[in-house]
């Protein structure tokens, strides 16, 4: 069974089913809150850009609007 290669917990059918249910409900919540989710992703990308500029010692930051 390929699930045994993933994790011993996932080899347990009850745990596997619960994990699938959780993933499905999370997907639904993300779809329902799509615009808020998109905004969070934009903020995350902006933060990652700032961090990479810091790492590269490029001090010309874009304006932040968190």
SULJO-V302738 format. One record per pair of residues at least 24 apart in sequence whose ideal C-beta (glycine too) atoms are under 7 Angstrom apart, sorted by the first residue. I is the first residue (numbers start at 1). J is the second residue. D is the distance in Angstrom with one decimal. If there is no record, write none. Layout:
i:I j:J d:D
i:I j:J d:D
This chain:
none
